[in-house]
Amino acid sequence: MPGSRRFHLLLGALLWLAPSSLLAQTPPPPPPKSDAPKPSQELKWEQPTTPMKVVGPIYFVGTEGLSVWLITTPQGHILMNTGLASSGPMIADSIRQLGFRPEDIKFIVFCHAHSDHVGALAQLKKLSRARVVAMRQEVELLQSGGTADFLFGKDPEFRFEPVKVDVIARDGDRLPLGDVVLTARLTAGHTRGTTTWTTRVMDGGKSYTVVFADGTGVNSEARLAGKPSYPDIQGDYERTFQAKRARAPQEGPAAWVDPEGYKRFVAEQKQEFERKLKADRAIPVSKP
Protein backbone atom coordinates (compact mmCIF):
# COMPACT_ATOMS: atom_id res chain seq x y z
CA MET A 1 0.00 0.00 0.00
CA PRO A 2 2.42 2.65 -1.20
CA GLY A 3 1.73 6.16 0.02
CA SER A 4 -0.70 5.07 2.69
CA ARG A 5 -0.58 5.57 6.45
CA ARG A 6 -3.22 2.88 7.01
CA PHE A 7 -2.50 0.01 9.34
CA HIS A 8 -3.57 -3.62 8.99
CA LEU A 9 -5.70 -4.97 11.84
CA LEU A 10 -4.78 -8.60 12.34
CA LEU A 11 -7.18 -10.76 14.28
CA GLY A 12 -6.96 -11.63 17.96
CA ALA A 13 -3.28 -12.30 18.50
CA LEU A 14 -1.48 -9.82 16.27
CA LEU A 15 -1.67 -6.28 14.99
CA TRP A 16 0.69 -5.28 12.21
CA LEU A 17 1.12 -1.50 12.23
CA ALA A 18 2.60 -0.52 8.90
CA PRO A 19 5.85 1.44 8.73
CA SER A 20 5.65 5.22 8.80
CA SER A 21 4.46 5.16 5.22
CA LEU A 22 5.65 2.18 3.21
CA LEU A 23 6.73 4.73 0.66
CA ALA A 24 9.13 6.09 3.25
CA GLN A 25 11.13 2.88 2.75
CA THR A 26 11.20 3.20 -1.04
CA PRO A 27 13.49 5.42 -3.14
CA PRO A 28 12.75 9.12 -2.69
CA PRO A 29 10.95 10.71 -5.65
CA PRO A 30 13.08 12.64 -8.16
CA PRO A 31 13.59 16.34 -7.43
CA PRO A 32 10.48 18.27 -8.47
CA LYS A 33 10.48 20.89 -11.20
CA SER A 34 10.27 24.44 -9.95
CA ASP A 35 6.56 24.66 -10.74
CA ALA A 36 5.70 21.19 -9.42
CA PRO A 37 4.54 20.38 -5.89
CA LYS A 38 7.12 18.99 -3.48
CA PRO A 39 7.14 15.19 -3.10
CA SER A 40 6.12 15.60 0.54
CA GLN A 41 3.04 17.50 -0.65
CA GLU A 42 2.13 14.91 -3.28
CA LEU A 43 2.46 12.12 -0.72
CA LYS A 44 0.57 14.10 1.95
CA TRP A 45 3.44 13.77 4.41
CA GLU A 46 2.66 17.22 5.82
CA GLN A 47 -1.15 17.12 5.62
CA PRO A 48 -2.94 17.03 9.01
CA THR A 49 -5.44 14.27 9.72
CA THR A 50 -7.64 13.17 12.60
CA PRO A 51 -5.85 11.33 15.43
CA MET A 52 -7.46 8.09 16.56
CA LYS A 53 -7.28 5.19 18.97
CA VAL A 54 -5.96 1.99 17.37
CA VAL A 55 -5.93 -0.68 20.09
CA GLY A 56 -5.46 -0.61 23.85
CA PRO A 57 -3.06 2.22 24.73
CA ILE A 58 -1.90 2.77 21.12
CA TYR A 59 -3.02 5.87 19.22
CA PHE A 60 -2.35 7.23 15.74
CA VAL A 61 -1.09 10.84 15.90
CA GLY A 62 0.61 11.17 12.50
CA THR A 63 -0.19 13.01 9.27
CA GLU A 64 -2.18 11.86 6.26
CA GLY A 65 0.94 10.32 4.69
CA LEU A 66 3.22 9.40 7.61
CA SER A 67 2.52 7.28 10.68
CA VAL A 68 3.39 8.45 14.18
CA TRP A 69 2.24 6.42 17.20
CA LEU A 70 1.54 7.39 20.80
CA ILE A 71 1.61 4.58 23.39
CA THR A 72 0.08 5.72 26.66
CA THR A 73 0.52 4.53 30.25
CA PRO A 74 -0.37 6.00 33.66
CA GLN A 75 3.36 6.56 34.22
CA GLY A 76 3.84 8.58 31.01
CA HIS A 77 3.89 7.92 27.29
CA ILE A 78 6.08 6.63 24.45
CA LEU A 79 6.14 8.38 21.07
CA MET A 80 7.22 6.39 18.03
CA ASN A 81 8.52 8.36 15.02
CA THR A 82 7.93 12.08 14.47
CA GLY A 83 7.46 12.70 10.74
CA LEU A 84 9.05 15.70 9.03
CA ALA A 85 10.29 18.75 10.90
CA SER A 86 7.17 20.66 9.87
CA SER A 87 4.99 18.00 11.54
CA GLY A 88 6.11 18.72 15.10
CA PRO A 89 3.31 21.19 16.00
CA MET A 90 0.70 18.96 14.28
CA ILE A 91 1.79 15.91 16.27
CA ALA A 92 1.72 17.82 19.56
CA ASP A 93 -1.75 19.12 18.69
CA SER A 94 -2.99 15.62 17.78
CA ILE A 95 -1.79 14.32 21.15
CA ARG A 96 -3.69 17.10 22.91
CA GLN A 97 -6.84 16.41 20.86
CA LEU A 98 -6.84 12.88 22.29
CA GLY A 99 -6.74 14.24 25.82
CA PHE A 100 -3.05 13.58 26.49
CA ARG A 101 -0.14 15.95 27.09
CA PRO A 102 2.99 15.84 24.91
CA GLU A 103 4.85 17.03 28.00
CA ASP A 104 4.09 13.61 29.55
CA ILE A 105 6.07 11.71 26.91
CA LYS A 106 8.90 9.86 28.69
CA PHE A 107 10.56 8.09 25.74
CA ILE A 108 10.80 8.77 22.01
CA VAL A 109 11.70 5.83 19.77
CA PHE A 110 11.83 5.52 15.99
CA CYS A 111 12.16 2.91 13.26
CA HIS A 112 15.01 4.50 11.31
CA ALA A 113 16.75 7.87 11.20
CA HIS A 114 15.60 9.44 7.94
CA SER A 115 14.09 12.91 7.92
CA ASP A 116 10.55 11.63 7.32
CA HIS A 117 10.77 9.57 10.53
CA VAL A 118 12.83 11.80 12.84
CA GLY A 119 12.57 15.29 11.32
CA ALA A 120 10.59 16.65 14.30
CA LEU A 121 12.38 14.57 16.94
CA ALA A 122 14.56 17.43 18.22
CA GLN A 123 11.64 19.80 18.78
CA LEU A 124 9.46 17.14 20.41
CA LYS A 125 12.32 16.12 22.68
CA LYS A 126 12.67 19.75 23.76
CA LEU A 127 8.92 20.02 24.36
CA SER A 128 8.60 16.81 26.35
CA ARG A 129 12.12 16.44 27.78
CA ALA A 130 11.75 12.77 26.87
CA ARG A 131 14.66 10.38 26.63
CA VAL A 132 15.52 9.31 23.08
CA VAL A 133 16.10 5.60 22.47
CA ALA A 134 18.06 4.39 19.42
CA MET A 135 19.42 1.09 18.17
CA ARG A 136 23.20 1.03 18.60
CA GLN A 137 23.81 0.95 14.84
CA GLU A 138 21.58 4.03 14.33
CA VAL A 139 23.12 6.32 16.97
CA GLU A 140 25.70 7.92 14.68
CA LEU A 141 23.13 8.64 11.97
CA LEU A 142 20.67 10.31 14.36
CA GLN A 143 23.33 12.36 16.13
CA SER A 144 24.80 13.47 12.79
CA GLY A 145 21.51 14.96 11.62
CA GLY A 146 21.56 12.70 8.58
CA THR A 147 25.08 13.46 7.35
CA ALA A 148 26.29 9.95 8.29
CA ASP A 149 23.73 8.25 6.03
CA PHE A 150 25.45 5.87 3.61
CA LEU A 151 23.22 7.00 0.72
CA PHE A 152 21.90 10.49 1.37
CA GLY A 153 24.46 11.97 3.74
CA LYS A 154 25.66 14.60 1.26
CA ASP A 155 22.18 15.73 0.23
CA PRO A 156 20.92 18.75 2.23
CA GLU A 157 17.32 17.71 1.48
CA PHE A 158 17.75 14.74 3.83
CA ARG A 159 19.22 16.67 6.78
CA PHE A 160 17.45 17.14 10.09
CA GLU A 161 18.36 18.68 13.44
CA PRO A 162 20.83 16.35 15.20
CA VAL A 163 19.53 14.70 18.36
CA LYS A 164 21.52 13.29 21.27
CA VAL A 165 20.69 9.67 22.09
CA ASP A 166 19.95 9.00 25.76
CA VAL A 167 19.41 5.23 25.70
CA ILE A 168 21.27 2.85 23.37
CA ALA A 169 19.35 -0.32 22.47
CA ARG A 170 20.56 -3.64 21.12
CA ASP A 171 18.65 -6.35 19.31
CA GLY A 172 16.19 -7.92 21.74
CA ASP A 173 16.40 -5.17 24.37
CA ARG A 174 13.18 -4.32 26.22
CA LEU A 175 11.93 -0.83 27.04
CA PRO A 176 9.43 -0.90 29.94
CA LEU A 177 7.14 1.96 30.92
CA GLY A 178 4.13 1.45 33.18
CA ASP A 179 2.27 -1.63 31.95
CA VAL A 180 3.80 -1.50 28.45
CA VAL A 181 7.03 -3.18 27.32
CA LEU A 182 8.48 -2.47 23.87
CA THR A 183 11.01 -4.90 22.38
CA ALA A 184 13.57 -3.66 19.84
CA ARG A 185 14.38 -5.93 16.89
CA LEU A 186 17.26 -5.05 14.58
CA THR A 187 15.98 -5.27 10.96
CA ALA A 188 18.87 -3.56 9.21
CA GLY A 189 19.33 -2.84 5.52
CA HIS A 190 17.31 0.29 4.80
CA THR A 191 19.69 1.87 7.31
CA ARG A 192 22.30 0.17 9.47
CA GLY A 193 20.10 0.33 12.55
CA THR A 194 16.55 0.09 11.21
CA THR A 195 14.37 -1.22 14.02
CA THR A 196 11.12 -3.18 14.17
CA TRP A 197 9.38 -2.66 17.52
CA THR A 198 6.99 -5.17 19.10
CA THR A 199 4.77 -5.12 22.18
CA ARG A 200 1.72 -6.77 23.74
CA VAL A 201 -1.39 -4.84 24.78
CA MET A 202 -4.86 -5.59 26.11
CA ASP A 203 -8.10 -4.34 24.58
CA GLY A 204 -11.62 -5.51 25.41
CA GLY A 205 -10.30 -8.46 27.38
CA LYS A 206 -8.14 -9.67 24.47
CA SER A 207 -4.36 -9.76 24.31
CA TYR A 208 -2.70 -8.45 21.15
CA THR A 209 0.86 -8.71 19.92
CA VAL A 210 1.63 -5.52 18.03
CA VAL A 211 4.38 -5.27 15.42
CA PHE A 212 5.64 -1.92 14.10
CA ALA A 213 7.34 -3.42 11.06
CA ASP A 214 10.23 -1.69 9.28
CA GLY A 215 13.38 -2.45 7.34
CA THR A 216 12.46 -4.30 4.14
CA GLY A 217 12.50 -1.46 1.61
CA VAL A 218 15.54 -1.24 -0.71
CA ASN A 219 16.42 2.20 -2.06
CA SER A 220 17.23 2.17 -5.77
CA GLU A 221 20.46 4.08 -5.07
CA ALA A 222 21.70 1.37 -2.70
CA ARG A 223 24.35 -1.07 -3.95
CA LEU A 224 23.97 -4.60 -2.59
CA ALA A 225 26.90 -6.21 -4.40
CA GLY A 226 30.06 -5.28 -6.30
CA LYS A 227 30.77 -2.08 -4.39
CA PRO A 228 28.15 -2.36 -1.64
CA SER A 229 26.80 0.80 -0.02
CA TYR A 230 28.19 -0.46 3.27
CA PRO A 231 29.87 -3.75 4.27
CA ASP A 232 27.43 -6.67 4.52
CA ILE A 233 24.34 -4.70 3.47
CA GLN A 234 23.29 -7.86 1.60
CA GLY A 235 23.64 -9.91 4.79
CA ASP A 236 21.67 -7.37 6.80
CA TYR A 237 18.73 -7.55 4.39
CA GLU A 238 18.84 -11.35 4.28
CA ARG A 239 18.84 -11.55 8.08
CA THR A 240 15.92 -9.10 8.21
CA PHE A 241 13.79 -11.26 5.92
CA GLN A 242 14.77 -14.44 7.78
CA ALA A 243 13.88 -12.85 11.12
CA LYS A 244 10.47 -11.66 9.95
CA ARG A 245 9.60 -15.12 8.59
CA ALA A 246 10.98 -16.92 11.66
CA ARG A 247 9.04 -14.81 14.15
CA ALA A 248 5.71 -15.07 12.34
CA PRO A 249 4.75 -18.53 13.74
CA GLN A 250 5.64 -17.40 17.26
CA GLU A 251 3.45 -14.31 16.89
CA GLY A 252 0.36 -16.18 15.79
CA PRO A 253 0.00 -16.06 11.98
CA ALA A 254 -3.02 -18.39 12.11
CA ALA A 255 -4.90 -15.66 13.96
CA TRP A 256 -4.21 -12.84 11.50
CA VAL A 257 -7.16 -11.25 9.78
CA ASP A 258 -4.98 -10.77 6.70
CA PRO A 259 -2.23 -13.37 7.07
CA GLU A 260 -1.80 -13.75 3.33
CA GLY A 261 -1.56 -9.99 2.92
CA TYR A 262 1.29 -9.75 5.41
CA LYS A 263 3.09 -12.75 3.89
CA ARG A 264 2.62 -11.21 0.45
CA PHE A 265 4.08 -7.91 1.64
CA VAL A 266 7.21 -9.60 3.01
CA ALA A 267 7.51 -11.83 -0.10
CA GLU A 268 7.18 -8.88 -2.48
CA GLN A 269 9.80 -6.90 -0.59
CA LYS A 270 12.14 -9.90 -0.67
CA GLN A 271 11.61 -10.31 -4.42
CA GLU A 272 12.50 -6.66 -4.93
CA PHE A 273 15.64 -7.14 -2.84
CA GLU A 274 16.66 -10.19 -4.91
CA ARG A 275 15.98 -8.33 -8.17
CA LYS A 276 18.17 -5.45 -7.01
CA LEU A 277 20.90 -7.82 -5.80
CA LYS A 278 20.98 -9.58 -9.19
CA ALA A 279 21.18 -6.25 -11.02
CA ASP A 280 23.99 -4.98 -8.79
CA ARG A 281 25.98 -8.18 -9.26
CA ALA A 282 25.81 -7.63 -13.02
CA ILE A 283 27.45 -4.21 -12.77
CA PRO A 284 31.19 -4.40 -13.53
CA VAL A 285 33.37 -3.30 -10.62
CA SER A 286 35.91 -0.76 -11.81
CA LYS A 287 39.41 -1.13 -10.42
CA PRO A 288 40.82 1.85 -8.49
C-alpha positions as CSV (number, residue, x, y, z in Angstrom):
1,M,0.0,0.0,0.0
2,P,2.4,2.7,-1.2
3,G,1.7,6.2,0.0
4,S,-0.7,5.1,2.7
5,R,-0.6,5.6,6.5
6,R,-3.2,2.9,7.0
7,F,-2.5,0.0,9.3
8,H,-3.6,-3.6,9.0
9,L,-5.7,-5.0,11.8
10,L,-4.8,-8.6,12.3
11,L,-7.2,-10.8,14.3
12,G,-7.0,-11.6,18.0
13,A,-3.3,-12.3,18.5
14,L,-1.5,-9.8,16.3
15,L,-1.7,-6.3,15.0
16,W,0.7,-5.3,12.2
17,L,1.1,-1.5,12.2
18,A,2.6,-0.5,8.9
19,P,5.9,1.4,8.7
20,S,5.6,5.2,8.8
21,S,4.5,5.2,5.2
22,L,5.7,2.2,3.2
23,L,6.7,4.7,0.7
24,A,9.1,6.1,3.3
25,Q,11.1,2.9,2.7
26,T,11.2,3.2,-1.0
27,P,13.5,5.4,-3.1
28,P,12.7,9.1,-2.7
29,P,11.0,10.7,-5.7
30,P,13.1,12.6,-8.2
31,P,13.6,16.3,-7.4
32,P,10.5,18.3,-8.5
33,K,10.5,20.9,-11.2
34,S,10.3,24.4,-9.9
35,D,6.6,24.7,-10.7
36,A,5.7,21.2,-9.4
37,P,4.5,20.4,-5.9
38,K,7.1,19.0,-3.5
39,P,7.1,15.2,-3.1
40,S,6.1,15.6,0.5
41,Q,3.0,17.5,-0.6
42,E,2.1,14.9,-3.3
43,L,2.5,12.1,-0.7
44,K,0.6,14.1,1.9
45,W,3.4,13.8,4.4
46,E,2.7,17.2,5.8
47,Q,-1.2,17.1,5.6
48,P,-2.9,17.0,9.0
49,T,-5.4,14.3,9.7
50,T,-7.6,13.2,12.6
51,P,-5.8,11.3,15.4
52,M,-7.5,8.1,16.6
53,K,-7.3,5.2,19.0
54,V,-6.0,2.0,17.4
55,V,-5.9,-0.7,20.1
56,G,-5.5,-0.6,23.8
57,P,-3.1,2.2,24.7
58,I,-1.9,2.8,21.1
59,Y,-3.0,5.9,19.2
60,F,-2.3,7.2,15.7
61,V,-1.1,10.8,15.9
62,G,0.6,11.2,12.5
63,T,-0.2,13.0,9.3
64,E,-2.2,11.9,6.3
65,G,0.9,10.3,4.7
66,L,3.2,9.4,7.6
67,S,2.5,7.3,10.7
68,V,3.4,8.5,14.2
69,W,2.2,6.4,17.2
70,L,1.5,7.4,20.8
71,I,1.6,4.6,23.4
72,T,0.1,5.7,26.7
73,T,0.5,4.5,30.3
74,P,-0.4,6.0,33.7
75,Q,3.4,6.6,34.2
76,G,3.8,8.6,31.0
77,H,3.9,7.9,27.3
78,I,6.1,6.6,24.5
79,L,6.1,8.4,21.1
80,M,7.2,6.4,18.0
81,N,8.5,8.4,15.0
82,T,7.9,12.1,14.5
83,G,7.5,12.7,10.7
84,L,9.0,15.7,9.0
85,A,10.3,18.7,10.9
86,S,7.2,20.7,9.9
87,S,5.0,18.0,11.5
88,G,6.1,18.7,15.1
89,P,3.3,21.2,16.0
90,M,0.7,19.0,14.3
91,I,1.8,15.9,16.3
92,A,1.7,17.8,19.6
93,D,-1.8,19.1,18.7
94,S,-3.0,15.6,17.8
95,I,-1.8,14.3,21.1
96,R,-3.7,17.1,22.9
97,Q,-6.8,16.4,20.9
98,L,-6.8,12.9,22.3
99,G,-6.7,14.2,25.8
100,F,-3.0,13.6,26.5
101,R,-0.1,16.0,27.1
102,P,3.0,15.8,24.9
103,E,4.8,17.0,28.0
104,D,4.1,13.6,29.5
105,I,6.1,11.7,26.9
106,K,8.9,9.9,28.7
107,F,10.6,8.1,25.7
108,I,10.8,8.8,22.0
109,V,11.7,5.8,19.8
110,F,11.8,5.5,16.0
111,C,12.2,2.9,13.3
112,H,15.0,4.5,11.3
113,A,16.7,7.9,11.2
114,H,15.6,9.4,7.9
115,S,14.1,12.9,7.9
116,D,10.5,11.6,7.3
117,H,10.8,9.6,10.5
118,V,12.8,11.8,12.8
119,G,12.6,15.3,11.3
120,A,10.6,16.6,14.3
121,L,12.4,14.6,16.9
122,A,14.6,17.4,18.2
123,Q,11.6,19.8,18.8
124,L,9.5,17.1,20.4
125,K,12.3,16.1,22.7
126,K,12.7,19.8,23.8
127,L,8.9,20.0,24.4
128,S,8.6,16.8,26.3
129,R,12.1,16.4,27.8
130,A,11.7,12.8,26.9
131,R,14.7,10.4,26.6
132,V,15.5,9.3,23.1
133,V,16.1,5.6,22.5
134,A,18.1,4.4,19.4
135,M,19.4,1.1,18.2
136,R,23.2,1.0,18.6
137,Q,23.8,1.0,14.8
138,E,21.6,4.0,14.3
139,V,23.1,6.3,17.0
140,E,25.7,7.9,14.7
141,L,23.1,8.6,12.0
142,L,20.7,10.3,14.4
143,Q,23.3,12.4,16.1
144,S,24.8,13.5,12.8
145,G,21.5,15.0,11.6
146,G,21.6,12.7,8.6
147,T,25.1,13.5,7.4
148,A,26.3,10.0,8.3
149,D,23.7,8.3,6.0
150,F,25.5,5.9,3.6
151,L,23.2,7.0,0.7
152,F,21.9,10.5,1.4
153,G,24.5,12.0,3.7
154,K,25.7,14.6,1.3
155,D,22.2,15.7,0.2
156,P,20.9,18.7,2.2
157,E,17.3,17.7,1.5
158,F,17.7,14.7,3.8
159,R,19.2,16.7,6.8
160,F,17.5,17.1,10.1
161,E,18.4,18.7,13.4
162,P,20.8,16.3,15.2
163,V,19.5,14.7,18.4
164,K,21.5,13.3,21.3
165,V,20.7,9.7,22.1
166,D,20.0,9.0,25.8
167,V,19.4,5.2,25.7
168,I,21.3,2.8,23.4
169,A,19.4,-0.3,22.5
170,R,20.6,-3.6,21.1
171,D,18.6,-6.3,19.3
172,G,16.2,-7.9,21.7
173,D,16.4,-5.2,24.4
174,R,13.2,-4.3,26.2
175,L,11.9,-0.8,27.0
176,P,9.4,-0.9,29.9
177,L,7.1,2.0,30.9
178,G,4.1,1.4,33.2
179,D,2.3,-1.6,31.9
180,V,3.8,-1.5,28.5
181,V,7.0,-3.2,27.3
182,L,8.5,-2.5,23.9
183,T,11.0,-4.9,22.4
184,A,13.6,-3.7,19.8
185,R,14.4,-5.9,16.9
186,L,17.3,-5.1,14.6
187,T,16.0,-5.3,11.0
188,A,18.9,-3.6,9.2
189,G,19.3,-2.8,5.5
190,H,17.3,0.3,4.8
191,T,19.7,1.9,7.3
192,R,22.3,0.2,9.5
193,G,20.1,0.3,12.6
194,T,16.6,0.1,11.2
195,T,14.4,-1.2,14.0
196,T,11.1,-3.2,14.2
197,W,9.4,-2.7,17.5
198,T,7.0,-5.2,19.1
199,T,4.8,-5.1,22.2
200,R,1.7,-6.8,23.7
201,V,-1.4,-4.8,24.8
202,M,-4.9,-5.6,26.1
203,D,-8.1,-4.3,24.6
204,G,-11.6,-5.5,25.4
205,G,-10.3,-8.5,27.4
206,K,-8.1,-9.7,24.5
207,S,-4.4,-9.8,24.3
208,Y,-2.7,-8.5,21.1
209,T,0.9,-8.7,19.9
210,V,1.6,-5.5,18.0
211,V,4.4,-5.3,15.4
212,F,5.6,-1.9,14.1
213,A,7.3,-3.4,11.1
214,D,10.2,-1.7,9.3
215,G,13.4,-2.5,7.3
216,T,12.5,-4.3,4.1
217,G,12.5,-1.5,1.6
218,V,15.5,-1.2,-0.7
219,N,16.4,2.2,-2.1
220,S,17.2,2.2,-5.8
221,E,20.5,4.1,-5.1
222,A,21.7,1.4,-2.7
223,R,24.4,-1.1,-4.0
224,L,24.0,-4.6,-2.6
225,A,26.9,-6.2,-4.4
226,G,30.1,-5.3,-6.3
227,K,30.8,-2.1,-4.4
228,P,28.1,-2.4,-1.6
229,S,26.8,0.8,0.0
230,Y,28.2,-0.5,3.3
231,P,29.9,-3.7,4.3
232,D,27.4,-6.7,4.5
233,I,24.3,-4.7,3.5
234,Q,23.3,-7.9,1.6
235,G,23.6,-9.9,4.8
236,D,21.7,-7.4,6.8
237,Y,18.7,-7.5,4.4
238,E,18.8,-11.3,4.3
239,R,18.8,-11.6,8.1
240,T,15.9,-9.1,8.2
241,F,13.8,-11.3,5.9
242,Q,14.8,-14.4,7.8
243,A,13.9,-12.8,11.1
244,K,10.5,-11.7,9.9
245,R,9.6,-15.1,8.6
246,A,11.0,-16.9,11.7
247,R,9.0,-14.8,14.1
248,A,5.7,-15.1,12.3
249,P,4.8,-18.5,13.7
250,Q,5.6,-17.4,17.3
251,E,3.5,-14.3,16.9
252,G,0.4,-16.2,15.8
253,P,0.0,-16.1,12.0
254,A,-3.0,-18.4,12.1
255,A,-4.9,-15.7,14.0
256,W,-4.2,-12.8,11.5
257,V,-7.2,-11.3,9.8
258,D,-5.0,-10.8,6.7
259,P,-2.2,-13.4,7.1
260,E,-1.8,-13.7,3.3
261,G,-1.6,-10.0,2.9
262,Y,1.3,-9.8,5.4
263,K,3.1,-12.7,3.9
264,R,2.6,-11.2,0.4
265,F,4.1,-7.9,1.6
266,V,7.2,-9.6,3.0
267,A,7.5,-11.8,-0.1
268,E,7.2,-8.9,-2.5
269,Q,9.8,-6.9,-0.6
270,K,12.1,-9.9,-0.7
271,Q,11.6,-10.3,-4.4
272,E,12.5,-6.7,-4.9
273,F,15.6,-7.1,-2.8
274,E,16.7,-10.2,-4.9
275,R,16.0,-8.3,-8.2
276,K,18.2,-5.5,-7.0
277,L,20.9,-7.8,-5.8
278,K,21.0,-9.6,-9.2
279,A,21.2,-6.2,-11.0
280,D,24.0,-5.0,-8.8
281,R,26.0,-8.2,-9.3
282,A,25.8,-7.6,-13.0
283,I,27.4,-4.2,-12.8
284,P,31.2,-4.4,-13.5
285,V,33.4,-3.3,-10.6
286,S,35.9,-0.8,-11.8
287,K,39.4,-1.1,-10.4
288,P,40.8,1.9,-8.5
